[in-house]
């Protein structure tokens, strides 16, 4: 086993061991923040005029009775504990307060596919727009196209996401009437048969082209608004790194050997310029999960981020805590995978 592979395995092992600590820190932080903010979830459910004995009974049932320390201990125990009778670890995100004791994990399973579908299409749109503008601007340095690329990156990155969503709705849904808004699929039609939860892919797997096009119509505006805002991140990274790469010695040597410009771009320059893009994908995922909240609320998209917003408004502690922990696990896993892919693509990376 090479020394580089040993170092990589050691780094991955260290990251895997640190991951539970990071998730525990996030779980603790969200526990404290939910209880430090004003408002009582019991009052939100029963109303402030409900009898105190009824409130106390509900607090006992949902685990909100006692001091913060006792609540925290129950919270961590439910989150992860070892069952001595079954000799295995058991994990539980709790039950919703406002949804009739519905398990939080079931809520995540029901709502996450919509968020995942939105994030995948928004990321594809961001990559296509960002890479195209970034490459086009990098190939024409110190020109009006380069200046336009810079302005594009700055403007799109600074645009308020909810404002972009409302403008797109106003133009394409209200004024032109080209695209629908307000849900994920027409209420009058049956959605594609549930296979993996993503309507577009489910429709393709079943050969339902009408369902695919209908799902794509409802998905276009939310994904486009989120993708446009995030595309500025990729444009700036690609433009800067590609311009630096095109000025490097090995690219000049390739030009001197008479290699065609397109071959230099795709076989030499672009491959190295894409390494930071892969790195930023993991960080962008966290931004997309945060941006998905604004996008889903703006478009009434029935995803997990929208459900998180409703749980925050309704003071549903278990749902908020469970969804945040779920997002934290996703970001942790993706960041580790990005490091592995980076090390595989670029042999110069050392750990």
Rosetta silent file (secondary structure, phi, psi, omega in degrees, C-alpha in Angstrom):
SEQUENCE: XXXXXXXXXXXXXXXXXXXXXXXXXXXXXXXXXXXXXXXXXXXXXXXXXXXXXXXXXXXXXXXXXXXXXXXXXXXXXXXXXXXXXXXXXXXXXXXXXXXXXXXXXXXXXXXXXXXXXXXXXXXXXXXXXXXXXXXXXXXXXXXXXXXXXXXXXXXXXXXXXXXXXXXXXXXXXXXXXXXXXXXXXXXXXXXXXXXXXXXXXXXXXXXXXXXXXXXXXXXXXXXXXXXXXXXXXXXXXXXXXXXXXXXXXXXXXXXXXXXXXXXXXXXXXXXXXXXXXXXXXXXXXXXXXXXXXXXXXXXXXXXXXXXXXXXXXXXXXXXXXXXXXXXXXXXXXXXXXXXXXXXXXXXXXXX
SCORE:     score description
SCORE:     0.000 S_00000001
   1 L     0.000  128.458 -177.601    0.000    0.000    0.000 S_00000001
   2 L   -68.916  158.291  179.939    1.451    3.357   -1.045 S_00000001
   3 H   -64.914  -33.765  179.538    2.136    6.089    1.483 S_00000001
   4 H   -66.038  -42.060  179.120   -0.385    8.362   -0.264 S_00000001
   5 H   -66.290  -38.561  177.289   -3.149    5.756    0.045 S_00000001
   6 H   -62.453  -43.304  179.405   -2.289    5.201    3.712 S_00000001
   7 H   -63.735  -38.650  179.424   -2.473    8.939    4.359 S_00000001
   8 H   -66.364  -43.565  178.941   -5.829    9.137    2.578 S_00000001
   9 H   -64.188  -37.763  177.349   -7.252    6.220    4.571 S_00000001
  10 H   -64.867  -41.536  179.628   -6.009    7.797    7.792 S_00000001
  11 H   -64.397  -44.379 -179.872   -7.635   11.094    6.859 S_00000001
  12 H   -63.693  -40.498  178.766  -10.955    9.418    5.987 S_00000001
  13 H   -62.557  -41.659  178.515  -10.881    7.453    9.251 S_00000001
  14 H   -63.910  -41.662  178.699  -10.279   10.640   11.213 S_00000001
  15 H   -63.899  -41.108  179.558  -13.159   12.380    9.427 S_00000001
  16 H   -65.010  -34.463  178.740  -15.478    9.440   10.101 S_00000001
  17 H   -74.714  -30.835  179.583  -14.594    9.510   13.788 S_00000001
  18 H   -80.777  -21.218 -176.977  -15.141   13.265   13.998 S_00000001
  19 H   -57.529  -47.574  178.544  -18.467   13.129   12.145 S_00000001
  20 H   -60.627  -33.010  179.263  -20.532   11.932   15.171 S_00000001
  21 H   -66.107  -42.240  179.674  -19.006   14.714   17.279 S_00000001
  22 H   -65.572  -41.800  178.942  -20.026   17.332   14.720 S_00000001
  23 H   -65.371  -39.116  176.641  -23.554   15.912   14.472 S_00000001
  24 H   -62.234  -41.537  179.684  -23.814   15.859   18.273 S_00000001
  25 H   -63.098  -41.370  178.856  -22.733   19.523   18.396 S_00000001
  26 H   -66.724  -42.235  178.594  -25.379   20.476   15.819 S_00000001
  27 H   -61.920  -39.243  178.380  -28.042   18.460   17.653 S_00000001
  28 H   -67.622  -42.046 -178.619  -27.135   20.208   20.909 S_00000001
  29 H   -63.352  -45.123 -179.205  -27.151   23.639   19.293 S_00000001
  30 H   -68.617  -31.876  175.424  -30.587   23.209   17.733 S_00000001
  31 H   -61.846  -45.705 -178.273  -31.913   21.844   21.053 S_00000001
  32 H   -68.946  -43.488 -176.610  -30.737   24.977   22.882 S_00000001
  33 H   -65.124  -39.928 -179.916  -31.879   27.429   20.204 S_00000001
  34 H   -63.176  -35.885 -177.732  -35.384   25.996   19.991 S_00000001
  35 H   -87.869  -16.734  178.790  -35.874   26.353   23.733 S_00000001
  36 H   -84.357  -21.799  179.583  -34.172   29.741   23.993 S_00000001
  37 L   -77.786  150.168 -178.485  -36.491   31.398   21.489 S_00000001
  38 L   -64.346  151.413  176.553  -39.766   32.885   22.763 S_00000001
  39 L   114.041  145.091 -179.854  -42.948   30.833   22.542 S_00000001
  40 L  -116.504  121.016 -179.865  -44.375   27.663   24.020 S_00000001
  41 H   -62.133  -29.055  179.390  -45.184   24.767   21.666 S_00000001
  42 H   -68.209  -40.345  175.897  -47.911   23.576   24.031 S_00000001
  43 H   -65.737  -34.381  179.491  -49.641   26.961   23.791 S_00000001
  44 H   -65.931  -30.178 -178.354  -49.254   26.813   20.002 S_00000001
  45 H   -87.798  -50.417 -173.933  -51.130   23.491   19.933 S_00000001
  46 H   -93.200  -19.685 -175.154  -53.730   23.866   22.697 S_00000001
  47 L    93.767  151.000 -176.191  -53.975   27.640   22.890 S_00000001
  48 L   -67.924  -18.831 -176.689  -53.029   29.850   25.857 S_00000001
  49 L   -93.497    4.179  179.710  -56.438   29.415   27.541 S_00000001
  50 L   -67.293  149.432  179.314  -56.284   25.634   27.807 S_00000001
  51 L   -58.676  142.823 -176.209  -56.420   24.187   31.379 S_00000001
  52 H   -63.432  -32.143 -179.352  -53.015   23.901   32.986 S_00000001
  53 H   -68.072  -34.801  177.137  -53.551   20.231   33.807 S_00000001
  54 H   -69.391  -39.575  178.204  -54.145   19.460   30.135 S_00000001
  55 H   -62.675  -44.192 -177.989  -51.004   21.378   29.181 S_00000001
  56 H   -65.702  -37.494  177.730  -48.925   19.510   31.739 S_00000001
  57 H   -62.889  -41.697  178.609  -50.241   16.152   30.540 S_00000001
  58 H   -67.542  -38.412  177.313  -49.270   17.004   26.953 S_00000001
  59 H   -60.235  -42.028  178.643  -45.815   18.181   28.096 S_00000001
  60 H   -63.721  -40.438 -175.772  -45.260   14.831   29.804 S_00000001
  61 H   -69.632  -35.766 -176.211  -46.395   12.937   26.738 S_00000001
  62 H   -98.053    4.371  175.049  -44.174   14.795   24.243 S_00000001
  63 L    80.783   25.591 -179.933  -41.114   14.983   26.510 S_00000001
  64 L  -107.739   12.584  178.714  -41.177   18.713   27.264 S_00000001
  65 L   -90.437  155.181  177.323  -41.661   18.392   31.016 S_00000001
  66 L    88.251 -173.774 -178.428  -38.931   19.025   33.558 S_00000001
  67 L   -74.741  167.948  176.858  -35.720   21.021   33.332 S_00000001
  68 H   -59.676  -38.017 -177.685  -33.701   21.572   30.176 S_00000001
  69 H   -63.852  -44.549  179.047  -31.105   19.083   31.418 S_00000001
  70 H   -66.843  -37.173  175.945  -33.648   16.289   31.859 S_00000001
  71 H   -64.073  -40.903 -179.381  -35.161   17.094   28.451 S_00000001
  72 H   -65.056  -39.911  178.866  -31.691   17.064   26.904 S_00000001
  73 H   -64.226  -44.190  177.346  -30.874   13.694   28.446 S_00000001
  74 H   -63.932  -38.960 -179.139  -34.112   12.173   27.109 S_00000001
  75 H   -61.854  -47.264  179.392  -33.457   13.812   23.747 S_00000001
  76 H   -68.437  -36.461  179.398  -29.968   12.299   23.404 S_00000001
  77 H   -64.250  -44.854  178.835  -31.164    8.925   24.682 S_00000001
  78 H   -66.272  -33.552 -178.014  -33.941    8.785   22.095 S_00000001
  79 H   -64.647  -43.166  179.517  -31.562    9.978   19.400 S_00000001
  80 E  -159.368  121.498  175.885  -29.137    7.102   19.921 S_00000001
  81 E  -151.468  160.564 -178.662  -28.984    4.394   22.568 S_00000001
  82 E   -97.835  123.187  178.635  -27.961    0.761   22.896 S_00000001
  83 E   -86.180  109.474 -176.801  -30.764   -1.741   23.406 S_00000001
  84 L   -69.707  -24.811  179.722  -29.390   -4.349   25.802 S_00000001
  85 L   -76.321  -40.652 -179.249  -32.242   -6.771   25.078 S_00000001
  86 L   -95.667   -7.130  179.517  -31.794   -6.733   21.297 S_00000001
  87 L    54.551   53.436  177.061  -28.026   -6.027   21.466 S_00000001
  88 E  -158.346  157.680  176.264  -28.093   -3.265   18.899 S_00000001
  89 E   -78.541  140.070  177.611  -28.052    0.497   18.627 S_00000001
  90 E  -121.717  138.916 -177.989  -31.418    2.156   18.144 S_00000001
  91 E  -121.461  138.915  178.253  -31.971    5.581   16.630 S_00000001
  92 L  -148.521  132.765  177.345  -35.070    7.738   16.916 S_00000001
  93 L   -94.846    5.843  177.692  -35.782   11.296   15.851 S_00000001
  94 L    88.300 -171.643 -179.324  -38.886   11.452   18.012 S_00000001
  95 E  -124.906  146.777 -178.460  -42.517   12.134   17.148 S_00000001
  96 L   -67.097  140.308  177.175  -44.170   15.269   15.888 S_00000001
  97 L   -78.677  -38.745 -172.425  -46.107   17.322   18.422 S_00000001
  98 L   -95.716   -1.782 -176.721  -48.453   18.921   15.919 S_00000001
  99 L  -118.092   35.080  175.523  -49.048   15.951   13.592 S_00000001
 100 L    65.639   45.527  178.767  -50.675   13.464   15.922 S_00000001
 101 L    59.000   29.683  177.058  -47.512   11.782   17.232 S_00000001
 102 L   -72.233  132.305 -179.906  -46.380   10.982   13.700 S_00000001
 103 E   -58.582  137.805 -179.557  -42.738    9.768   13.678 S_00000001
 104 H   -63.107  -35.253 -179.890  -40.322   12.431   12.471 S_00000001
 105 H   -63.730  -34.615  177.421  -38.535    9.872   10.319 S_00000001
 106 H   -67.932  -37.623  175.990  -41.783    9.183    8.479 S_00000001
 107 H   -63.136  -42.200  178.676  -42.201   12.915    7.842 S_00000001
 108 H   -62.684  -43.325  179.818  -38.661   13.045    6.421 S_00000001
 109 H   -63.629  -34.185 -177.950  -39.370   10.061    4.158 S_00000001
 110 H   -76.624  -36.234 -171.240  -42.557   11.688    2.879 S_00000001
 111 H  -102.429  -22.558 -174.596  -41.190   15.175    2.210 S_00000001
 112 H   -66.048  -36.615  179.856  -37.489   14.710    1.396 S_00000001
 113 H   -54.858  -37.108  178.886  -37.928   13.340   -2.169 S_00000001
 114 H   -65.700  -41.252  177.799  -39.458   16.664   -3.260 S_00000001
 115 H   -67.556  -40.616  179.175  -36.524   18.595   -1.790 S_00000001
 116 H   -62.687  -42.516  179.115  -34.014   16.170   -3.311 S_00000001
 117 H   -63.647  -43.364  177.842  -35.605   16.523   -6.757 S_00000001
 118 H   -62.144  -43.957 -178.284  -35.567   20.310   -6.480 S_00000001
 119 H   -66.099  -39.883 -179.050  -31.923   20.322   -5.336 S_00000001
 120 H   -64.058  -48.243 -178.738  -30.765   17.977   -8.122 S_00000001
 121 H   -69.391  -37.077  177.330  -32.345   19.995  -10.910 S_00000001
 122 H   -64.621  -38.597  178.511  -31.273   23.315   -9.378 S_00000001
 123 H   -66.988  -39.986  177.056  -27.689   22.036   -9.130 S_00000001
 124 H   -62.756  -43.109  178.441  -27.739   20.914  -12.766 S_00000001
 125 H   -63.631  -42.937  179.927  -29.031   24.331  -13.841 S_00000001
 126 H   -63.002  -40.974  179.637  -26.403   26.074  -11.703 S_00000001
 127 H   -66.885  -44.621 -178.753  -23.604   23.952  -13.178 S_00000001
 128 H   -62.652  -49.459 -178.349  -24.722   24.464  -16.775 S_00000001
 129 H   -68.328  -48.584 -175.688  -25.131   28.236  -16.426 S_00000001
 130 H   -64.184  -45.842 -179.938  -22.139   28.807  -14.146 S_00000001
 131 H   -67.201  -40.233 -179.210  -19.673   26.663  -16.100 S_00000001
 132 H   -62.789  -50.206 -179.897  -20.802   28.030  -19.456 S_00000001
 133 H   -66.130  -40.687 -179.334  -20.489   31.680  -18.441 S_00000001
 134 H   -64.151  -44.710  179.062  -17.250   31.044  -16.525 S_00000001
 135 H   -66.543  -43.636 -179.474  -15.534   29.221  -19.394 S_00000001
 136 H   -60.678  -42.174 -179.900  -16.738   31.756  -21.959 S_00000001
 137 H   -71.822  -37.368 -178.672  -15.420   34.659  -19.866 S_00000001
 138 H   -67.297  -30.746  179.553  -12.106   32.937  -19.050 S_00000001
 139 L   -76.003   -9.893  179.888  -11.345   32.358  -22.737 S_00000001
 140 L  -129.912   65.574 -176.240  -11.672   36.118  -23.398 S_00000001
 141 L   -66.583  147.132  176.293   -9.686   37.793  -20.579 S_00000001
 142 L    59.727   34.106  175.473   -9.695   41.573  -20.228 S_00000001
 143 L  -124.261  177.809  178.275  -12.570   42.015  -22.649 S_00000001
 144 H   -64.871  -26.849  177.704  -16.179   43.063  -22.262 S_00000001
 145 H   -69.421  -36.790  177.214  -17.088   39.356  -22.063 S_00000001
 146 H   -66.815  -43.201  177.488  -14.767   38.946  -19.084 S_00000001
 147 H   -63.144  -41.239  177.895  -16.296   41.988  -17.385 S_00000001
 148 H   -62.177  -38.655  177.022  -19.764   40.628  -18.137 S_00000001
 149 H   -63.826  -40.127  177.640  -18.816   37.308  -16.530 S_00000001
 150 H   -63.853  -44.773  179.065  -17.623   39.100  -13.407 S_00000001
 151 H   -63.092  -39.331  178.658  -20.811   41.114  -13.171 S_00000001
 152 H   -59.623  -46.407 -179.995  -22.866   37.971  -13.674 S_00000001
 153 H   -62.917  -41.275 -178.426  -21.122   36.241  -10.766 S_00000001
 154 H   -69.871  -45.814 -175.516  -21.487   39.213   -8.441 S_00000001
 155 H   -66.659  -49.408 -177.518  -25.112   39.996   -9.314 S_00000001
 156 H   -64.007  -36.927 -179.445  -26.457   36.439   -9.191 S_00000001
 157 H   -68.634  -28.717 -176.397  -24.665   35.675   -5.932 S_00000001
 158 H   -95.260   -5.275 -178.560  -26.107   38.796   -4.269 S_00000001
 159 L   -69.395  134.242  173.199  -29.688   38.442   -5.531 S_00000001
 160 L   -65.987  128.689 -174.404  -32.276   37.682   -2.818 S_00000001
 161 H   -62.674  -42.203 -179.182  -33.584   34.213   -3.549 S_00000001
 162 H   -65.413  -32.965  178.880  -37.191   34.990   -2.658 S_00000001
 163 H   -67.989  -42.154  176.999  -37.107   38.050   -4.955 S_00000001
 164 H   -60.564  -43.628  179.190  -35.846   35.962   -7.891 S_00000001
 165 H   -61.564  -43.366 -179.373  -38.614   33.450   -7.263 S_00000001
 166 H   -67.644  -37.970  178.431  -41.322   36.104   -7.164 S_00000001
 167 H   -64.434  -44.074  179.086  -40.036   37.781  -10.353 S_00000001
 168 H   -64.016  -39.337  176.588  -40.003   34.465  -12.223 S_00000001
 169 H   -63.076  -43.200 -177.991  -43.522   33.708  -11.009 S_00000001
 170 H   -63.199  -39.845 -176.069  -44.727   37.145  -12.073 S_00000001
 171 H   -78.609  -57.514 -168.596  -43.230   36.834  -15.571 S_00000001
 172 H   -87.353  -22.092 -179.694  -43.663   33.188  -16.550 S_00000001
 173 H  -101.470  -45.423 -174.992  -46.726   32.203  -14.493 S_00000001
 174 H   -86.010  -53.950 -174.932  -48.814   35.363  -14.129 S_00000001
 175 H   -74.754  -51.695 -176.220  -47.985   37.493  -17.172 S_00000001
 176 L   -89.857  -27.851 -179.777  -47.152   34.845  -19.793 S_00000001
 177 L    67.974   26.960 -177.560  -48.987   31.879  -18.276 S_00000001
 178 L   -82.197  -36.071 -172.189  -46.371   29.443  -19.548 S_00000001
 179 L  -127.342  145.482  179.488  -45.569   27.590  -16.339 S_00000001
 180 L   -85.442  163.763  176.856  -47.635   26.534  -13.293 S_00000001
 181 L  -143.366  168.438  168.761  -46.802   27.256   -9.653 S_00000001
 182 L   101.940   -8.671  178.771  -48.040   26.377   -6.205 S_00000001
 183 L  -164.410 -169.168 -177.989  -47.531   22.640   -5.947 S_00000001
 184 L  -105.624  -21.162 -178.490  -45.579   19.666   -7.282 S_00000001
 185 L  -160.210  149.187 -178.560  -48.244   18.069   -9.470 S_00000001
 186 L   -58.406  131.664  179.620  -51.793   19.025  -10.516 S_00000001
 187 L   -62.223  -24.428 -178.012  -54.273   18.113   -7.750 S_00000001
 188 L   -80.601   -9.235 -178.393  -56.722   16.864  -10.395 S_00000001
 189 L  -117.560  153.781  175.714  -54.254   14.220  -11.673 S_00000001
 190 L   -80.627  130.779  178.704  -52.652   11.213  -10.058 S_00000001
 191 L   -67.418  165.183  177.703  -48.870   11.660   -9.629 S_00000001
 192 L   -57.117  149.999  179.880  -46.468    9.098  -11.131 S_00000001
 193 L   -57.472  131.499 -174.101  -46.298    5.765   -9.344 S_00000001
 194 L   -71.938  114.357  175.688  -43.951    6.069   -6.373 S_00000001
 195 L  -115.047  -58.343  175.637  -40.709    4.192   -7.040 S_00000001
 196 L  -119.275   -2.592  176.219  -37.946    6.413   -5.655 S_00000001
 197 L    96.706  -14.055  177.610  -40.047    9.466   -4.821 S_00000001
 198 L   -93.002  113.904 -171.312  -38.739   11.757   -7.561 S_00000001
 199 H   -57.580  -43.625 -177.544  -41.685   12.394   -9.868 S_00000001
 200 H   -64.100  -43.860  179.787  -39.639   13.004  -13.021 S_00000001
 201 H   -72.597  -37.385  176.700  -37.569    9.855  -12.606 S_00000001
 202 H   -60.259  -41.727  179.545  -40.551    7.794  -11.501 S_00000001
 203 H   -66.399  -39.660  178.865  -42.396    8.838  -14.652 S_00000001
 204 H   -66.195  -40.544  179.871  -39.393    7.985  -16.850 S_00000001
 205 H   -64.052  -28.937  178.771  -38.978    4.569  -15.236 S_00000001
 206 L   -94.558   -0.085 -178.331  -42.626    3.826  -16.006 S_00000001
 207 L    69.921   23.332 -179.437  -42.460    5.304  -19.507 S_00000001
 208 L   -92.276   86.927 -175.763  -45.038    7.944  -18.534 S_00000001
 209 H   -70.416  -32.496  177.872  -43.950   10.832  -20.741 S_00000001
 210 H   -66.291  -42.804  177.188  -47.013   12.917  -19.974 S_00000001
 211 H   -65.287  -36.589  178.730  -46.358   12.624  -16.251 S_00000001
 212 H   -63.864  -47.946 -179.111  -42.685   13.465  -16.818 S_00000001
 213 H   -65.543  -37.744  177.824  -43.456   16.641  -18.764 S_00000001
 214 H   -65.368  -44.365  177.883  -46.102   17.687  -16.247 S_00000001
 215 H   -62.094  -40.513 -179.313  -43.695   17.173  -13.330 S_00000001
 216 H   -65.355  -36.133  178.054  -40.997   19.068  -15.208 S_00000001
 217 H   -62.345  -45.503 -179.489  -43.336   22.011  -15.784 S_00000001
 218 H   -71.063  -24.149 -177.525  -44.070   22.373  -12.070 S_00000001
 219 H   -85.893  -21.475 -170.029  -40.377   21.902  -11.230 S_00000001
 220 H   -59.312  -54.170 -174.956  -38.976   24.416  -13.727 S_00000001
 221 H   -65.213  -46.735  177.341  -39.553   27.712  -11.911 S_00000001
 222 H   -61.101  -44.394 -178.895  -38.406   26.617   -8.403 S_00000001
 223 H   -67.156  -37.554 -179.251  -35.316   24.873   -9.784 S_00000001
 224 H   -66.584  -42.676 -179.797  -34.517   27.777  -12.111 S_00000001
 225 H   -64.089  -44.602  179.045  -34.726   30.394   -9.347 S_00000001
 226 H   -69.371  -38.933 -179.421  -32.477   28.405   -7.008 S_00000001
 227 H   -66.393  -38.698 -179.656  -30.115   27.428   -9.843 S_00000001
 228 H   -63.132  -44.803 -178.706  -29.645   31.002  -11.070 S_00000001
 229 H   -63.980  -42.240 -176.900  -28.634   32.270   -7.630 S_00000001
 230 H   -76.924  -23.633 -177.027  -26.179   29.423   -7.043 S_00000001
 231 H   -59.685  -29.671  179.235  -24.705   29.581  -10.580 S_00000001
 232 H   -60.284  -32.315  178.715  -22.735   32.698   -9.649 S_00000001
 233 H   -63.371  -48.497 -178.356  -20.615   30.639   -7.249 S_00000001
 234 H   -68.268  -36.758 -179.671  -19.518   28.232   -9.989 S_00000001
 235 H   -61.252  -45.682 -176.570  -18.996   31.022  -12.540 S_00000001
 236 H   -66.902  -41.807 -178.359  -16.554   32.908  -10.346 S_00000001
 237 H   -67.245  -45.437 -178.338  -14.555   29.808   -9.392 S_00000001
 238 H   -65.814  -44.168 -177.375  -14.330   28.477  -12.956 S_00000001
 239 H   -61.773  -48.785 -177.852  -13.442   31.833  -14.491 S_00000001
 240 H   -65.104  -48.353 -176.515  -10.646   32.625  -12.032 S_00000001
 241 H   -69.960  -36.144  179.643   -9.107   29.139  -11.976 S_00000001
 242 H   -70.033  -37.771  176.227   -9.378   28.610  -15.721 S_00000001
 243 H   -63.072  -40.857  177.201   -7.698   31.943  -16.447 S_00000001
 244 H   -66.457  -40.472 -179.171   -4.831   31.002  -14.128 S_00000001
 245 H   -66.135  -39.977 -179.545   -4.565   27.535  -15.644 S_00000001
 246 H   -66.561  -17.075  177.849   -4.468   28.882  -19.216 S_00000001
 247 L   -97.548    3.063 -177.369   -1.457   30.998  -18.229 S_00000001
 248 L   -76.074  165.152 -175.024    0.488   28.080  -16.727 S_00000001
 249 H   -67.045  -40.869 -176.343    3.695   26.674  -18.199 S_00000001
 250 H   -69.286  -28.078  174.795    2.330   23.297  -19.260 S_00000001
 251 H   -71.624  -40.817  175.983   -0.464   24.954  -21.247 S_00000001
 252 H   -62.130  -38.326  178.045    2.092   27.189  -22.987 S_00000001
 253 H   -65.721  -38.268  177.875    4.142   24.077  -23.741 S_00000001
 254 H   -65.418  -38.397  176.179    1.073   22.376  -25.218 S_00000001
 255 H   -64.628  -39.965 -178.961    0.470   25.396  -27.448 S_00000001
 256 H   -64.757  -28.823  178.781    4.111   25.316  -28.558 S_00000001
 257 L   -80.933   -1.824  176.631    3.726   21.681  -29.613 S_00000001
 258 L    85.702   17.688  178.517    0.869   22.694  -31.914 S_00000001
 259 L   -70.564  140.755 -176.842   -1.952   21.073  -29.974 S_00000001
 260 L   -63.729  145.537 -177.524   -5.339   22.411  -30.991 S_00000001
 261 H   -56.829  -39.809 -179.509   -6.861   25.014  -28.635 S_00000001
 262 H   -66.476  -35.854  177.076   -9.985   22.918  -27.912 S_00000001
 263 H   -67.204  -38.620  176.956   -7.827   19.919  -27.003 S_00000001
 264 H   -63.071  -42.602 -177.634   -5.771   22.108  -24.668 S_00000001
 265 H   -62.799  -50.286 -172.850   -8.947   23.430  -23.053 S_00000001
 266 H   -85.159  -32.450 -175.583  -10.636   20.082  -22.410 S_00000001
 267 H   -91.572  -20.390 -175.719   -7.639   17.761  -21.944 S_00000001
 268 H  -122.371  -63.078 -170.588   -5.350   20.029  -19.943 S_00000001
 269 H   -71.410  -50.360 -171.871   -6.738   23.312  -18.609 S_00000001
 270 H   -66.012  -34.525 -179.234  -10.348   22.514  -17.794 S_00000001
 271 H   -61.213  -44.360  179.237   -9.566   19.300  -15.916 S_00000001
 272 H   -74.532  -32.562  179.467   -7.345   21.117  -13.415 S_00000001
 273 H   -70.609  -20.330 -177.907   -9.653   24.128  -13.208 S_00000001
 274 L   -81.792  -12.220 -177.961  -12.543   21.843  -12.249 S_00000001
 275 H   -60.837  -46.949  176.124  -10.885   20.611   -9.038 S_00000001
 276 H   -63.473  -28.585  178.787  -12.013   23.640   -6.976 S_00000001
 277 H   -64.848  -41.938  178.465  -15.502   23.246   -8.464 S_00000001
 278 H   -64.050  -39.158  178.574  -15.719   19.717   -7.086 S_00000001
 279 H   -62.185  -42.807 -175.491  -14.531   20.996   -3.709 S_00000001
 280 H   -73.784  -15.360  179.522  -17.151   23.719   -3.624 S_00000001
 281 H   -58.911  -41.436  179.808  -19.939   21.243   -4.452 S_00000001
 282 H   -63.607  -41.831  178.096  -19.981   20.038   -0.868 S_00000001
 283 H   -69.288  -34.445  179.788  -20.216   23.579    0.484 S_00000001
 284 H   -65.920  -31.421  179.087  -22.822   24.446   -2.110 S_00000001
 285 H   -59.004  -42.975  177.905  -25.001   21.604   -0.879 S_00000001
 286 H   -62.431  -40.020  178.285  -25.325   23.303    2.499 S_00000001
 287 H   -65.569  -36.623 -179.335  -26.238   26.553    0.738 S_00000001
 288 H   -68.472  -38.005  178.585  -28.806   24.729   -1.375 S_00000001
 289 H   -65.580  -37.723  175.320  -30.460   23.179    1.661 S_00000001
 290 H   -70.367  -41.184  178.932  -30.720   26.635    3.221 S_00000001
 291 H   -69.645  -25.769  179.780  -31.862   28.185   -0.040 S_00000001
 292 H   -64.415  -28.599  178.490  -34.402   25.431   -0.514 S_00000001
 293 H   -62.265  -50.071  179.597  -36.315   26.772    2.490 S_00000001
 294 H   -65.018  -40.695 -178.811  -36.854   30.137    0.811 S_00000001
 295 H   -64.905  -47.002 -177.134  -37.533   28.532   -2.576 S_00000001
 296 H   -67.666  -36.544  177.406  -40.061   26.021   -1.266 S_00000001
 297 H   -68.434  -41.679 -178.919  -41.875   28.635    0.818 S_00000001
 298 H   -63.557  -39.501 -176.178  -41.958   31.081   -2.115 S_00000001
 299 H  -100.790    5.827 -175.890  -43.334   28.458   -4.529 S_00000001
 300 L    53.117   40.830 -179.889  -45.366   26.464   -1.957 S_00000001
 301 L   -78.496  125.401 -173.940  -43.229   23.474   -2.916 S_00000001
 302 L   -79.964   63.368 -179.308  -44.175   20.481   -0.717 S_00000001
 303 L  -109.595 -178.222 -176.636  -40.645   19.589    0.313 S_00000001
 304 H   -70.005  -34.084  178.447  -38.799   18.928    3.547 S_00000001
 305 H   -64.831  -40.094  176.415  -37.452   22.485    3.765 S_00000001
 306 H   -65.254  -38.383  177.157  -40.991   23.860    3.611 S_00000001
 307 H   -65.543  -34.797  176.001  -42.016   21.362    6.285 S_00000001
 308 H   -63.590  -42.838  178.475  -39.098   22.596    8.402 S_00000001
 309 H   -61.079  -44.114  178.789  -40.355   26.166    8.062 S_00000001
 310 H   -63.369  -37.862  179.476  -43.839   25.095    9.167 S_00000001
 311 H   -68.206  -36.214  177.589  -42.374   23.228   12.150 S_00000001
 312 H   -65.571  -44.719  179.385  -40.383   26.298   13.210 S_00000001
 313 H   -63.427  -40.341 -178.540  -43.473   28.494   13.015 S_00000001
 314 L   -85.704    3.823  178.933  -45.513   25.884   14.889 S_00000001
 315 L    57.159   37.922  178.449  -42.799   25.308   17.508 S_00000001
 316 L   -87.790   87.969 -173.558  -42.729   21.599   16.735 S_00000001
 317 H   -54.191  -51.789 -176.793  -39.422   20.834   18.475 S_00000001
 318 H   -59.670  -38.511 -179.334  -38.976   17.171   17.448 S_00000001
 319 H   -67.310  -44.883  178.835  -39.608   17.897   13.754 S_00000001
 320 H   -61.155  -49.276 -179.186  -37.184   20.839   13.692 S_00000001
 321 H   -61.270  -44.353 -178.355  -34.503   18.893   15.539 S_00000001
 322 H   -64.894  -43.484 -178.391  -34.944   15.790   13.394 S_00000001
 323 H   -67.935  -41.586  178.999  -34.830   17.620   10.060 S_00000001
 324 H   -62.838  -42.893  177.643  -31.778   19.694   11.050 S_00000001
 325 H   -63.635  -40.426  178.032  -29.935   16.557   12.174 S_00000001
 326 H   -60.794  -45.559  177.235  -30.912   14.826    8.935 S_00000001
 327 H   -62.931  -38.623 -179.881  -29.525   17.734    6.883 S_00000001
 328 H   -63.581  -39.847  178.031  -26.354   17.723    9.002 S_00000001
 329 H   -64.009  -41.720  179.343  -25.771   14.034    8.276 S_00000001
 330 H   -61.876  -48.611 -179.249  -26.194   14.643    4.536 S_00000001
 331 H   -61.770  -39.488  179.411  -23.730   17.553    4.509 S_00000001
 332 H   -63.574  -46.153 -179.547  -21.200   15.528    6.528 S_00000001
 333 H   -63.926  -43.665 -178.812  -21.387   12.545    4.174 S_00000001
 334 H   -64.684  -41.139 -179.637  -21.138   14.718    1.061 S_00000001
 335 H   -63.174  -37.759  176.806  -18.119   16.631    2.381 S_00000001
 336 H   -66.931  -42.970  179.031  -16.267   13.356    3.045 S_00000001
 337 H   -63.839  -37.315  178.555  -17.139   12.048   -0.439 S_00000001
 338 H   -63.575  -41.286  177.439  -15.923   15.296   -2.015 S_00000001
 339 H   -61.711  -40.464  179.504  -12.556   14.920   -0.276 S_00000001
 340 H   -66.124  -44.781  179.582  -12.243   11.360   -1.578 S_00000001
 341 H   -63.452  -40.140  177.811  -13.129   12.368   -5.139 S_00000001
 342 H   -59.781  -45.434  179.978  -10.642   15.262   -4.987 S_00000001
 343 H   -65.234  -32.068  178.989   -7.858   12.938   -3.895 S_00000001
 344 H   -73.583  -37.369 -178.098   -8.732   10.516   -6.687 S_00000001
 345 H   -76.753  -43.225 -173.462   -8.772   13.220   -9.382 S_00000001
 346 L  -112.542  105.064 -179.772   -5.705   15.182   -8.286 S_00000001
 347 L   -64.832  -16.020 -178.201   -2.654   13.065   -7.275 S_00000001
 348 L   -74.704  -17.695 -177.574   -0.987   16.226   -5.914 S_00000001
 349 L   -71.494  130.811  178.577   -3.405   16.385   -2.980 S_00000001
 350 L  -123.092  148.296  179.581   -1.864   15.126    0.253 S_00000001
 351 L  -122.096    0.000    0.000   -3.508   14.477    3.582 S_00000001
